[in-house]
């Protein structure tokens, strides 16, 4: 046999082997994807059949308006908007549900609670954003000593206020 033929045969064998390895890896990946997708849908189906449960055990965020500098920048329109929003939020249920999927929430509290839970989490997002915007405004206006910072301890947010 000629050297040219052997080189061509070797290249052909390597090519076929590579195709087989790629095909096997593609099949394996497809099977894993299908398995994960099936597990997702099984979990979602289970979550959709969970009955409504009480929401008493949630870590509700209490907004301590008395600790916030509510008198600061009383003439500023933006500050007034932030304070009004915080006052409104203090009367609403606020819960930090960051990190939970809708499926997690439905499994834990029931499908019928997904709408209020979403609202509670949205309230939390608005709270954090409003506190940040208000703090920025206080800092820009030279009232940095009155800024409150939001911290977390065991998933429960709390405020640290200076001044």
Number of C-alpha atoms within 10 A of each C-alpha: 5 6 8 9 10 11 11 11 12 12 12 12 12 12 12 12 12 12 12 12 12 12 12 12 12 12 12 12 12 12 12 12 12 12 12 12 12 12 12 13 12 12 14 16 13 13 20 15 13 15 14 15 14 10 14 7 6 14 15 17 20 16 19 12 12 7 12 19 17 17 10 15 15 11 9 10 10 14 21 17 13 21 22 13 15 22 15 10 18 17 10 17 18 24 22 21 19 10 7 9 10 17 19 14 17 23 21 17 20 20 19 15 17 16 10 12 22 15 15 20 17 15 20 23 16 16 21 16 13 18 21 17 15 20 20 14 19 20 14 10 10 9 16 15 11 17 23 21 15 14 11 9 7 5 11 13 19 16 16 11 14 13 9
